[in-house]
Amino acid sequence: MHPDAHPAPRKRLYTEEQRARRDATRWTLVQGLLAPAQFLAFAVSLVLVLRFLATGDGYAAATISVLVKTGFLYVIMVTGAIWEKVVFGQYLFAPAFFWEDVFSFAVIGLHTLYIIALFTGALTEPQLMALALLAYATYAVNAAQFIWKLRLARLDGALTQGATA
């Protein structure tokens, strides 16, 4: 790259119209409340699952915690799809969040597989908890994707405010 050349500006996450819809919808607040609640459920559950795997104690608590975490995941996925419809005009796979949505399906798939295995008895207790850890690893990646997008949105907002100042 030539020293005087500037990299092409990054495409903004939201158009001005999308940003206005995002800021006006109650679903943004819902997502903003559910995301940290889900993360808290994840953190508590992770400790309980790891405790069970390390000691063999606390299987019931670990199992309940995985079910609670999975419930949060389902709720945030449904409300997130509604949010995406309001902001971008489609329920899922809007270009701005395409890869986050794709990865979300892997997260949901693994959590759902856990529930199926739990209720069918298809896996042993340690296998179930190992599956929960795999589901949690994908959740952590997906959460990082969304945190990155939140950061990009804040940078875009700062650019917009700077341009109007």
Secondary structure, DSSP 8 states (H G I E B T S, - for coil): --TT--------SS-HHHHHHHHH-HHHHHHHHHHHHHHHHHHHHHHHHHHHHHHS--HHHHHHHHHHHHHHHHHHHHHHHHHHHHHHSSSS--GGGHHHHHHHHHHHHHHHHHHHHHHHT-S-HHHHHHHHHHHHHHHHHHHHHHHHHHHHHHHHHHHHHHHH-
